[in-house]
Amino acid sequence: MKRILIATDGSPSALQAVEFGLELAAEQEAEAVFVHVALRTEVLPVSGFAMGPVTVPHEVTDHDMEPLHEAVERANEMGLRAGSRLLVGEPAKKIVEYADSIDADLIVVGSRGHGAISSALLGSVSRGILHAAKRPVLIVRETRQPVEAAA
């Protein structure tokens, strides 16, 4: 493996995927490439009679870059080569397209992440990547506690 694409959104599951992906990159002497996808629009709740949620365009901010900065910092701590890219759009589609564009050997993603409706769509991004990708996908399942090696 030469290049491993690791998707992150800063959620606990994504952080475990970052750690696992970095361990794999270290083993394989591969480059780690982190990607985060900001949504094009945000849904804002509006109160009032017969008023529903309102959709507004999302403006990319430094907050959108935080998961990438944290992941690259972790890679640097481990002495690994790493790059990052912020994309905007539908997460599963954009991650798969970007993996294809950089010829990633593997896509690593957490099993669930952040999102305004994450409780209703747990794992929708990882499922979408799994179904759309033509390259290997590794879905890292979130564990509540770190697993210790048996002695």
VMD Tcl script that builds the backbone (N, CA, C; Angstrom):
set m [mol new atoms 453]
animate dup $m
set s [atomselect $m all]
$s set {name element resname resid chain x y z} {
  {N N MET 1 A 0.839 -1.185 0.000}
  {CA C MET 1 A 0.000 0.000 0.000}
  {C C MET 1 A 0.881 1.244 0.000}
  {N N LYS 2 A 0.471 2.192 -0.826}
  {CA C LYS 2 A 1.214 3.440 -0.911}
  {C C LYS 2 A 0.458 4.605 -0.295}
  {N N ARG 3 A -0.890 4.579 -0.392}
  {CA C ARG 3 A -1.698 5.712 0.058}
  {C C ARG 3 A -2.982 5.206 0.694}
  {N N ILE 4 A -3.229 5.672 1.926}
  {CA C ILE 4 A -4.437 5.293 2.658}
  {C C ILE 4 A -5.247 6.555 2.905}
  {N N LEU 5 A -6.487 6.564 2.434}
  {CA C LEU 5 A -7.390 7.689 2.655}
  {C C LEU 5 A -8.181 7.425 3.927}
  {N N ILE 6 A -8.123 8.370 4.866}
  {CA C ILE 6 A -8.806 8.224 6.148}
  {C C ILE 6 A -9.814 9.361 6.294}
  {N N ALA 7 A -11.091 9.002 6.365}
  {CA C ALA 7 A -12.146 10.006 6.510}
  {C C ALA 7 A -12.316 10.337 7.987}
  {N N THR 8 A -12.492 11.625 8.283}
  {CA C THR 8 A -12.681 12.039 9.669}
  {C C THR 8 A -13.667 13.192 9.758}
  {N N ASP 9 A -14.429 13.191 10.846}
  {CA C ASP 9 A -15.302 14.319 11.144}
  {C C ASP 9 A -15.134 14.751 12.603}
  {N N GLY 10 A -14.148 14.164 13.286}
  {CA C GLY 10 A -13.888 14.513 14.678}
  {C C GLY 10 A -14.715 13.740 15.677}
  {N N SER 11 A -15.618 12.883 15.230}
  {CA C SER 11 A -16.444 12.086 16.139}
  {C C SER 11 A -15.584 10.995 16.785}
  {N N PRO 12 A -16.044 10.419 17.897}
  {CA C PRO 12 A -15.277 9.334 18.529}
  {C C PRO 12 A -14.979 8.180 17.572}
  {N N SER 13 A -15.946 7.805 16.762}
  {CA C SER 13 A -15.740 6.726 15.801}
  {C C SER 13 A -14.679 7.114 14.771}
  {N N ALA 14 A -14.722 8.345 14.296}
  {CA C ALA 14 A -13.740 8.817 13.316}
  {C C ALA 14 A -12.346 8.875 13.933}
  {N N LEU 15 A -12.250 9.271 15.196}
  {CA C LEU 15 A -10.943 9.319 15.859}
  {C C LEU 15 A -10.343 7.925 15.974}
  {N N GLN 16 A -11.182 6.926 16.217}
  {CA C GLN 16 A -10.678 5.557 16.248}
  {C C GLN 16 A -10.252 5.112 14.849}
  {N N ALA 17 A -10.960 5.546 13.832}
  {CA C ALA 17 A -10.562 5.234 12.460}
  {C C ALA 17 A -9.236 5.905 12.122}
  {N N VAL 18 A -9.036 7.131 12.582}
  {CA C VAL 18 A -7.763 7.835 12.369}
  {C C VAL 18 A -6.628 7.041 13.002}
  {N N GLU 19 A -6.811 6.638 14.254}
  {CA C GLU 19 A -5.757 5.872 14.945}
  {C C GLU 19 A -5.457 4.567 14.219}
  {N N PHE 20 A -6.501 3.835 13.844}
  {CA C PHE 20 A -6.312 2.561 13.155}
  {C C PHE 20 A -5.651 2.782 11.799}
  {N N GLY 21 A -6.123 3.783 11.063}
  {CA C GLY 21 A -5.546 4.082 9.752}
  {C C GLY 21 A -4.080 4.476 9.848}
  {N N LEU 22 A -3.729 5.233 10.873}
  {CA C LEU 22 A -2.330 5.631 11.061}
  {C C LEU 22 A -1.452 4.440 11.431}
  {N N GLU 23 A -1.970 3.545 12.262}
  {CA C GLU 23 A -1.206 2.336 12.592}
  {C C GLU 23 A -0.956 1.514 11.330}
  {N N LEU 24 A -1.968 1.399 10.501}
  {CA C LEU 24 A -1.843 0.664 9.248}
  {C C LEU 24 A -0.852 1.357 8.308}
  {N N ALA 25 A -0.921 2.680 8.222}
  {CA C ALA 25 A 0.010 3.445 7.385}
  {C C ALA 25 A 1.446 3.245 7.867}
  {N N ALA 26 A 1.643 3.223 9.184}
  {CA C ALA 26 A 2.988 3.006 9.731}
  {C C ALA 26 A 3.496 1.613 9.363}
  {N N GLU 27 A 2.647 0.611 9.516}
  {CA C GLU 27 A 3.011 -0.768 9.162}
  {C C GLU 27 A 3.389 -0.907 7.700}
  {N N GLN 28 A 2.627 -0.264 6.841}
  {CA C GLN 28 A 2.790 -0.396 5.394}
  {C C GLN 28 A 3.750 0.644 4.802}
  {N N GLU 29 A 4.238 1.555 5.651}
  {CA C GLU 29 A 5.064 2.680 5.196}
  {C C GLU 29 A 4.343 3.453 4.098}
  {N N ALA 30 A 3.060 3.685 4.334}
  {CA C ALA 30 A 2.199 4.366 3.365}
  {C C ALA 30 A 1.938 5.806 3.805}
  {N N GLU 31 A 1.542 6.618 2.840}
  {CA C GLU 31 A 1.135 7.985 3.128}
  {C C GLU 31 A -0.310 7.968 3.611}
  {N N ALA 32 A -0.590 8.721 4.664}
  {CA C ALA 32 A -1.959 8.881 5.157}
  {C C ALA 32 A -2.516 10.178 4.573}
  {N N VAL 33 A -3.706 10.087 4.000}
  {CA C VAL 33 A -4.376 11.279 3.473}
  {C C VAL 33 A -5.724 11.375 4.175}
  {N N PHE 34 A -5.933 12.482 4.883}
  {CA C PHE 34 A -7.173 12.683 5.625}
  {C C PHE 34 A -8.136 13.520 4.804}
  {N N VAL 35 A -9.416 13.183 4.927}
  {CA C VAL 35 A -10.441 13.942 4.223}
  {C C VAL 35 A -11.607 14.185 5.176}
  {N N HIS 36 A -12.157 15.386 5.088}
  {CA C HIS 36 A -13.368 15.737 5.830}
  {C C HIS 36 A -14.297 16.411 4.827}
  {N N VAL 37 A -15.574 16.087 4.915}
  {CA C VAL 37 A -16.545 16.663 3.989}
  {C C VAL 37 A -17.530 17.532 4.760}
  {N N ALA 38 A -17.538 18.813 4.414}
  {CA C ALA 38 A -18.517 19.745 4.982}
  {C C ALA 38 A -19.754 19.697 4.100}
  {N N LEU 39 A -20.912 19.721 4.721}
  {CA C LEU 39 A -22.155 19.706 3.952}
  {C C LEU 39 A -22.362 21.045 3.249}
  {N N ARG 40 A -23.011 21.014 2.108}
  {CA C ARG 40 A -23.303 22.224 1.339}
  {C C ARG 40 A -24.313 23.137 2.040}
  {N N THR 41 A -25.245 22.523 2.761}
  {CA C THR 41 A -26.294 23.301 3.423}
  {C C THR 41 A -26.422 22.871 4.880}
  {N N GLU 42 A -27.022 23.747 5.658}
  {CA C GLU 42 A -27.324 23.457 7.058}
  {C C GLU 42 A -28.831 23.561 7.248}
  {N N VAL 43 A -29.349 22.748 8.148}
  {CA C VAL 43 A -30.768 22.795 8.465}
  {C C VAL 43 A -30.917 23.522 9.791}
  {N N LEU 44 A -31.659 24.618 9.777}
  {CA C LEU 44 A -31.877 25.408 10.984}
  {C C LEU 44 A -33.308 25.233 11.450}
  {N N PRO 45 A -33.491 24.965 12.748}
  {CA C PRO 45 A -34.860 24.851 13.254}
  {C C PRO 45 A -35.500 26.244 13.344}
  {N N VAL 46 A -36.739 26.322 12.983}
  {CA C VAL 46 A -37.473 27.584 13.063}
  {C C VAL 46 A -38.765 27.302 13.815}
  {N N SER 47 A -39.028 28.107 14.831}
  {CA C SER 47 A -40.261 27.893 15.585}
  {C C SER 47 A -41.350 28.830 15.071}
  {N N GLY 48 A -42.555 28.421 15.293}
  {CA C GLY 48 A -43.690 29.235 14.856}
  {C C GLY 48 A -44.744 28.349 14.246}
  {N N PHE 49 A -45.910 28.906 14.101}
  {CA C PHE 49 A -47.034 28.160 13.557}
  {C C PHE 49 A -46.770 27.771 12.107}
  {N N ALA 50 A -46.877 26.493 11.820}
  {CA C ALA 50 A -46.718 25.933 10.472}
  {C C ALA 50 A -45.350 26.211 9.859}
  {N N MET 51 A -44.375 26.448 10.713}
  {CA C MET 51 A -43.019 26.685 10.218}
  {C C MET 51 A -42.223 25.394 10.380}
  {N N GLY 52 A -41.489 25.019 9.392}
  {CA C GLY 52 A -40.623 23.851 9.457}
  {C C GLY 52 A -39.180 24.300 9.447}
  {N N PRO 53 A -38.278 23.353 9.390}
  {CA C PRO 53 A -36.860 23.713 9.335}
  {C C PRO 53 A -36.527 24.475 8.054}
  {N N VAL 54 A -35.514 25.313 8.137}
  {CA C VAL 54 A -35.077 26.118 7.006}
  {C C VAL 54 A -33.669 25.660 6.610}
  {N N THR 55 A -33.439 25.523 5.318}
  {CA C THR 55 A -32.127 25.136 4.814}
  {C C THR 55 A -31.397 26.378 4.326}
  {N N VAL 56 A -30.146 26.532 4.794}
  {CA C VAL 56 A -29.324 27.674 4.381}
  {C C VAL 56 A -27.971 27.149 3.903}
  {N N PRO 57 A -27.309 27.872 3.010}
  {CA C PRO 57 A -25.984 27.444 2.550}
  {C C PRO 57 A -24.995 27.430 3.722}
  {N N HIS 58 A -24.137 26.431 3.740}
  {CA C HIS 58 A -23.107 26.322 4.775}
  {C C HIS 58 A -21.871 27.088 4.313}
  {N N GLU 59 A -21.373 27.945 5.168}
  {CA C GLU 59 A -20.142 28.665 4.863}
  {C C GLU 59 A -19.002 27.949 5.567}
  {N N VAL 60 A -17.992 27.555 4.806}
  {CA C VAL 60 A -16.846 26.836 5.352}
  {C C VAL 60 A -16.077 27.757 6.285}
  {N N THR 61 A -15.771 27.233 7.479}
  {CA C THR 61 A -15.046 28.003 8.495}
  {C C THR 61 A -13.865 27.189 9.014}
  {N N ASP 62 A -13.104 27.789 9.910}
  {CA C ASP 62 A -11.994 27.081 10.553}
  {C C ASP 62 A -12.492 25.857 11.308}
  {N N HIS 63 A -13.724 25.922 11.806}
  {CA C HIS 63 A -14.312 24.789 12.528}
  {C C HIS 63 A -14.355 23.542 11.630}
  {N N ASP 64 A -14.613 23.723 10.350}
  {CA C ASP 64 A -14.643 22.600 9.407}
  {C C ASP 64 A -13.262 21.971 9.237}
  {N N MET 65 A -12.213 22.752 9.457}
  {CA C MET 65 A -10.840 22.271 9.283}
  {C C MET 65 A -10.298 21.547 10.519}
  {N N GLU 66 A -10.929 21.737 11.677}
  {CA C GLU 66 A -10.409 21.173 12.930}
  {C C GLU 66 A -10.143 19.669 12.890}
  {N N PRO 67 A -11.084 18.840 12.389}
  {CA C PRO 67 A -10.786 17.401 12.360}
  {C C PRO 67 A -9.551 17.072 11.532}
  {N N LEU 68 A -9.331 17.817 10.455}
  {CA C LEU 68 A -8.161 17.584 9.611}
  {C C LEU 68 A -6.877 17.994 10.319}
  {N N HIS 69 A -6.900 19.158 10.971}
  {CA C HIS 69 A -5.713 19.620 11.696}
  {C C HIS 69 A -5.336 18.629 12.795}
  {N N GLU 70 A -6.333 18.146 13.529}
  {CA C GLU 70 A -6.073 17.190 14.607}
  {C C GLU 70 A -5.492 15.888 14.065}
  {N N ALA 71 A -6.011 15.407 12.954}
  {CA C ALA 71 A -5.536 14.151 12.375}
  {C C ALA 71 A -4.102 14.295 11.861}
  {N N VAL 72 A -3.805 15.389 11.176}
  {CA C VAL 72 A -2.446 15.614 10.669}
  {C C VAL 72 A -1.468 15.760 11.829}
  {N N GLU 73 A -1.897 16.444 12.876}
  {CA C GLU 73 A -1.047 16.595 14.063}
  {C C GLU 73 A -0.713 15.227 14.664}
  {N N ARG 74 A -1.705 14.355 14.739}
  {CA C ARG 74 A -1.479 12.999 15.268}
  {C C ARG 74 A -0.505 12.230 14.377}
  {N N ALA 75 A -0.655 12.351 13.062}
  {CA C ALA 75 A 0.267 11.689 12.135}
  {C C ALA 75 A 1.688 12.206 12.332}
  {N N ASN 76 A 1.821 13.524 12.497}
  {CA C ASN 76 A 3.142 14.114 12.723}
  {C C ASN 76 A 3.777 13.598 14.011}
  {N N GLU 77 A 2.958 13.449 15.048}
  {CA C GLU 77 A 3.461 12.902 16.315}
  {C C GLU 77 A 4.025 11.499 16.126}
  {N N MET 78 A 3.442 10.753 15.196}
  {CA C MET 78 A 3.878 9.384 14.924}
  {C C MET 78 A 4.994 9.334 13.881}
  {N N GLY 79 A 5.379 10.498 13.357}
  {CA C GLY 79 A 6.437 10.561 12.364}
  {C C GLY 79 A 6.022 10.060 10.990}
  {N N LEU 80 A 4.743 10.200 10.659}
  {CA C LEU 80 A 4.227 9.701 9.387}
  {C C LEU 80 A 3.970 10.829 8.395}
  {N N ARG 81 A 4.084 10.501 7.103}
  {CA C ARG 81 A 3.734 11.441 6.044}
  {C C ARG 81 A 2.217 11.536 5.987}
  {N N ALA 82 A 1.701 12.754 5.922}
  {CA C ALA 82 A 0.241 12.911 5.878}
  {C C ALA 82 A -0.133 14.183 5.142}
  {N N GLY 83 A -1.254 14.100 4.456}
  {CA C GLY 83 A -1.840 15.255 3.802}
  {C C GLY 83 A -3.309 15.324 4.183}
  {N N SER 84 A -3.972 16.396 3.795}
  {CA C SER 84 A -5.398 16.509 4.129}
  {C C SER 84 A -6.117 17.319 3.068}
  {N N ARG 85 A -7.439 17.113 3.026}
  {CA C ARG 85 A -8.266 17.824 2.056}
  {C C ARG 85 A -9.663 18.023 2.627}
  {N N LEU 86 A -10.159 19.247 2.561}
  {CA C LEU 86 A -11.534 19.556 2.935}
  {C C LEU 86 A -12.352 19.592 1.660}
  {N N LEU 87 A -13.432 18.826 1.651}
  {CA C LEU 87 A -14.339 18.786 0.508}
  {C C LEU 87 A -15.708 19.300 0.948}
  {N N VAL 88 A -16.527 19.680 0.011}
  {CA C VAL 88 A -17.879 20.158 0.315}
  {C C VAL 88 A -18.867 19.396 -0.563}
  {N N GLY 89 A -19.909 18.867 0.075}
  {CA C GLY 89 A -20.937 18.160 -0.676}
  {C C GLY 89 A -21.472 16.972 0.090}
  {N N GLU 90 A -21.932 15.975 -0.642}
  {CA C GLU 90 A -22.490 14.770 -0.034}
  {C C GLU 90 A -21.323 13.867 0.369}
  {N N PRO 91 A -21.178 13.584 1.682}
  {CA C PRO 91 A -19.965 12.934 2.185}
  {C C PRO 91 A -19.558 11.630 1.495}
  {N N ALA 92 A -20.432 10.651 1.403}
  {CA C ALA 92 A -20.036 9.363 0.825}
  {C C ALA 92 A -19.554 9.539 -0.617}
  {N N LYS 93 A -20.296 10.278 -1.400}
  {CA C LYS 93 A -19.953 10.496 -2.809}
  {C C LYS 93 A -18.611 11.208 -2.943}
  {N N LYS 94 A -18.412 12.262 -2.168}
  {CA C LYS 94 A -17.178 13.050 -2.256}
  {C C LYS 94 A -15.966 12.238 -1.798}
  {N N ILE 95 A -16.124 11.435 -0.752}
  {CA C ILE 95 A -15.011 10.617 -0.268}
  {C C ILE 95 A -14.595 9.594 -1.314}
  {N N VAL 96 A -15.560 8.928 -1.913}
  {CA C VAL 96 A -15.263 7.928 -2.948}
  {C C VAL 96 A -14.606 8.600 -4.161}
  {N N GLU 97 A -15.138 9.732 -4.602}
  {CA C GLU 97 A -14.560 10.452 -5.746}
  {C C GLU 97 A -13.121 10.868 -5.454}
  {N N TYR 98 A -12.883 11.377 -4.243}
  {CA C TYR 98 A -11.535 11.821 -3.899}
  {C C TYR 98 A -10.573 10.633 -3.805}
  {N N ALA 99 A -11.032 9.523 -3.240}
  {CA C ALA 99 A -10.198 8.321 -3.177}
  {C C ALA 99 A -9.786 7.887 -4.573}
  {N N ASP 100 A -10.722 7.947 -5.517}
  {CA C ASP 100 A -10.409 7.598 -6.898}
  {C C ASP 100 A -9.408 8.585 -7.503}
  {N N SER 101 A -9.578 9.864 -7.212}
  {CA C SER 101 A -8.719 10.887 -7.813}
  {C C SER 101 A -7.270 10.801 -7.342}
  {N N ILE 102 A -7.051 10.310 -6.114}
  {CA C ILE 102 A -5.677 10.195 -5.602}
  {C C ILE 102 A -5.168 8.755 -5.692}
  {N N ASP 103 A -5.975 7.875 -6.263}
  {CA C ASP 103 A -5.630 6.463 -6.414}
  {C C ASP 103 A -5.284 5.834 -5.059}
  {N N ALA 104 A -6.159 6.056 -4.080}
  {CA C ALA 104 A -5.952 5.483 -2.741}
  {C C ALA 104 A -6.034 3.966 -2.819}
  {N N ASP 105 A -5.175 3.308 -2.061}
  {CA C ASP 105 A -5.184 1.847 -2.009}
  {C C ASP 105 A -6.245 1.323 -1.054}
  {N N LEU 106 A -6.689 2.176 -0.123}
  {CA C LEU 106 A -7.659 1.779 0.892}
  {C C LEU 106 A -8.357 3.020 1.417}
  {N N ILE 107 A -9.650 2.887 1.717}
  {CA C ILE 107 A -10.420 3.942 2.378}
  {C C ILE 107 A -10.724 3.446 3.786}
  {N N VAL 108 A -10.374 4.245 4.794}
  {CA C VAL 108 A -10.663 3.902 6.185}
  {C C VAL 108 A -11.668 4.917 6.709}
  {N N VAL 109 A -12.743 4.416 7.308}
  {CA C VAL 109 A -13.804 5.294 7.801}
  {C C VAL 109 A -14.378 4.704 9.084}
  {N N GLY 110 A -14.831 5.576 9.980}
  {CA C GLY 110 A -15.501 5.115 11.195}
  {C C GLY 110 A -16.899 4.625 10.882}
  {N N SER 111 A -17.445 3.835 11.784}
  {CA C SER 111 A -18.762 3.251 11.535}
  {C C SER 111 A -19.898 4.245 11.719}
  {N N ARG 112 A -19.664 5.325 12.439}
  {CA C ARG 112 A -20.696 6.346 12.613}
  {C C ARG 112 A -20.033 7.656 12.976}
  {N N GLY 113 A -20.730 8.760 12.686}
  {CA C GLY 113 A -20.103 10.060 12.915}
  {C C GLY 113 A -21.060 11.090 13.435}
  {N N HIS 114 A -20.628 12.346 13.314}
  {CA C HIS 114 A -21.455 13.483 13.739}
  {C C HIS 114 A -22.499 13.763 12.675}
  {N N GLY 115 A -23.447 14.570 13.026}
  {CA C GLY 115 A -24.435 15.005 12.039}
  {C C GLY 115 A -25.711 15.409 12.731}
  {N N ALA 116 A -26.400 16.335 12.122}
  {CA C ALA 116 A -27.636 16.848 12.705}
  {C C ALA 116 A -28.677 15.748 12.864}
  {N N ILE 117 A -28.616 14.752 11.988}
  {CA C ILE 117 A -29.602 13.679 12.069}
  {C C ILE 117 A -28.916 12.324 12.232}
  {N N SER 118 A -27.767 12.324 12.927}
  {CA C SER 118 A -26.993 11.095 13.045}
  {C C SER 118 A -27.746 9.982 13.759}
  {N N SER 119 A -28.602 10.336 14.708}
  {CA C SER 119 A -29.324 9.275 15.413}
  {C C SER 119 A -30.270 8.528 14.477}
  {N N ALA 120 A -30.763 9.206 13.443}
  {CA C ALA 120 A -31.668 8.554 12.496}
  {C C ALA 120 A -30.917 7.823 11.393}
  {N N LEU 121 A -29.716 8.260 11.106}
  {CA C LEU 121 A -28.974 7.700 9.974}
  {C C LEU 121 A -27.609 7.171 10.401}
  {N N LEU 122 A -27.532 6.469 11.504}
  {CA C LEU 122 A -26.249 5.974 11.972}
  {C C LEU 122 A -25.586 5.129 10.903}
  {N N GLY 123 A -24.371 5.483 10.604}
  {CA C GLY 123 A -23.619 4.712 9.643}
  {C C GLY 123 A -23.974 4.967 8.196}
  {N N SER 124 A -24.773 5.984 7.899}
  {CA C SER 124 A -25.191 6.195 6.513}
  {C C SER 124 A -24.010 6.537 5.609}
  {N N VAL 125 A -23.044 7.300 6.112}
  {CA C VAL 125 A -21.884 7.654 5.292}
  {C C VAL 125 A -21.019 6.428 5.045}
  {N N SER 126 A -20.721 5.670 6.097}
  {CA C SER 126 A -19.889 4.474 5.905}
  {C C SER 126 A -20.583 3.472 4.984}
  {N N ARG 127 A -21.886 3.319 5.130}
  {CA C ARG 127 A -22.640 2.425 4.231}
  {C C ARG 127 A -22.583 2.927 2.797}
  {N N GLY 128 A -22.735 4.233 2.621}
  {CA C GLY 128 A -22.683 4.824 1.289}
  {C C GLY 128 A -21.330 4.630 0.631}
  {N N ILE 129 A -20.269 4.785 1.398}
  {CA C ILE 129 A -18.922 4.572 0.871}
  {C C ILE 129 A -18.745 3.118 0.477}
  {N N LEU 130 A -19.170 2.234 1.345}
  {CA C LEU 130 A -19.033 0.795 1.093}
  {C C LEU 130 A -19.732 0.392 -0.205}
  {N N HIS 131 A -20.905 0.945 -0.450}
  {CA C HIS 131 A -21.673 0.585 -1.650}
  {C C HIS 131 A -21.137 1.247 -2.926}
  {N N ALA 132 A -20.566 2.441 -2.807}
  {CA C ALA 132 A -20.144 3.179 -3.999}
  {C C ALA 132 A -18.689 2.941 -4.400}
  {N N ALA 133 A -17.853 2.562 -3.454}
  {CA C ALA 133 A -16.413 2.449 -3.732}
  {C C ALA 133 A -16.084 1.227 -4.579}
  {N N LYS 134 A -15.115 1.426 -5.453}
  {CA C LYS 134 A -14.608 0.327 -6.274}
  {C C LYS 134 A -13.249 -0.134 -5.753}
  {N N ARG 135 A -12.850 0.413 -4.620}
  {CA C ARG 135 A -11.576 0.048 -3.999}
  {C C ARG 135 A -11.859 -0.437 -2.586}
  {N N PRO 136 A -10.899 -1.087 -1.936}
  {CA C PRO 136 A -11.153 -1.625 -0.597}
  {C C PRO 136 A -11.559 -0.544 0.417}
  {N N VAL 137 A -12.495 -0.908 1.272}
  {CA C VAL 137 A -12.982 -0.020 2.330}
  {C C VAL 137 A -12.871 -0.756 3.658}
  {N N LEU 138 A -12.313 -0.088 4.646}
  {CA C LEU 138 A -12.214 -0.635 5.985}
  {C C LEU 138 A -13.057 0.237 6.905}
  {N N ILE 139 A -14.094 -0.346 7.498}
  {CA C ILE 139 A -14.948 0.393 8.420}
  {C C ILE 139 A -14.534 0.026 9.832}
  {N N VAL 140 A -14.099 1.019 10.596}
  {CA C VAL 140 A -13.631 0.809 11.962}
  {C C VAL 140 A -14.804 0.990 12.903}
  {N N ARG 141 A -15.133 -0.065 13.587}
  {CA C ARG 141 A -16.257 -0.019 14.516}
  {C C ARG 141 A -15.831 0.676 15.801}
  {N N GLU 142 A -16.675 1.578 16.267}
  {CA C GLU 142 A -16.389 2.322 17.497}
  {C C GLU 142 A -16.452 1.387 18.692}
  {N N THR 143 A -15.411 1.454 19.528}
  {CA C THR 143 A -15.408 0.689 20.780}
  {C C THR 143 A -15.494 1.684 21.925}
  {N N ARG 144 A -16.157 1.279 22.954}
  {CA C ARG 144 A -16.350 2.189 24.097}
  {C C ARG 144 A -15.061 2.342 24.907}
  {N N GLN 145 A -14.303 1.265 25.011}
  {CA C GLN 145 A -13.064 1.306 25.774}
  {C C GLN 145 A -11.953 0.742 24.896}
  {N N PRO 146 A -10.718 1.275 25.071}
  {CA C PRO 146 A -9.625 0.729 24.295}
  {C C PRO 146 A -9.442 -0.759 24.612}
  {N N VAL 147 A -9.168 -1.527 23.600}
  {CA C VAL 147 A -8.957 -2.964 23.789}
  {C C VAL 147 A -7.490 -3.179 24.128}
  {N N GLU 148 A -7.237 -3.900 25.218}
  {CA C GLU 148 A -5.867 -4.160 25.629}
  {C C GLU 148 A -5.442 -5.516 25.107}
  {N N ALA 149 A -4.175 -5.587 24.707}
  {CA C ALA 149 A -3.632 -6.848 24.211}
  {C C ALA 149 A -3.519 -7.848 25.356}
  {N N ALA 150 A -3.833 -9.108 25.050}
  {CA C ALA 150 A -3.715 -10.160 26.059}
  {C C ALA 150 A -2.249 -10.442 26.322}
  {N N ALA 151 A -1.923 -10.706 27.557}
  {CA C ALA 151 A -0.527 -10.957 27.941}
  {C C ALA 151 A -0.162 -12.408 27.722}
}
mol reanalyze $m
mol bondsrecalc $m
mol representation Tube
mol addrep $m
